[in-house]
């Protein structure tokens, strides 16, 4: 009979710790808020990096494509860089 009483008292006292439960609840809320903040910051960084990347830049303008041009008469649908021998253009 004594062992059954100890088991009942031990199990009920382990789960009835309001201060400990409150601390764990507050820690859980804090961790959730911190996770949301980290997620928002990471998404902002990814969006900024993805939108600011420029494949090819010529005189401060961003172009999506660059091709080699061999001669003066090669067709260039965009801006021709005679010195480097490239044609910069955006796809339409």
CORMOPE-V323769 format. One record per backbone hydrogen bond with DSSP energy under -0.5 kcal/mol. NH is the residue of the N-H (numbers start at 0). CO is the residue of the C=O. E is the energy in kcal/mol with one decimal. If there is no record, write none. Layout:
NH;CO;E + NH;CO;E
//
This chain:
4;0;-1.6 + 5;1;-2.1 + 6;2;-1.9 + 7;3;-2.0 + 8;4;-2.4 + 9;5;-2.6 + 10;6;-2.2 + 11;7;-1.9 + 12;8;-2.1 + 13;9;-1.6 + 14;10;-1.0 + 15;11;-0.9 + 16;14;-0.7 + 20;16;-2.8 + 21;17;-2.4 + 22;18;-2.3 + 23;19;-2.5 + 24;20;-2.4 + 25;21;-2.7 + 26;22;-2.6 + 27;23;-2.3 + 28;24;-2.2 + 29;25;-2.7 + 30;26;-2.5 + 31;27;-2.1 + 32;28;-2.5 + 33;29;-2.5 + 34;30;-2.4 + 35;31;-2.1 + 36;32;-2.4 + 37;33;-2.5 + 38;34;-2.3 + 39;35;-2.4 + 40;36;-2.4 + 41;37;-2.5 + 42;38;-2.4 + 43;39;-2.3 + 44;40;-2.4 + 45;41;-2.4 + 46;42;-2.4 + 47;43;-2.5 + 48;44;-2.5 + 49;45;-2.6 + 50;46;-2.2 + 51;47;-1.6 + 52;48;-0.9 + 54;52;-0.5 + 55;62;-1.6 + 57;60;-2.5 + 60;57;-1.5 + 62;55;-3.5 + 64;88;-2.4 + 66;86;-2.1 + 68;84;-2.5 + 73;70;-1.0 + 78;87;-3.1 + 80;85;-3.3 + 81;79;-0.8 + 84;80;-2.0 + 85;80;-1.3 + 86;66;-2.5 + 87;78;-3.1 + 88;64;-2.1
//
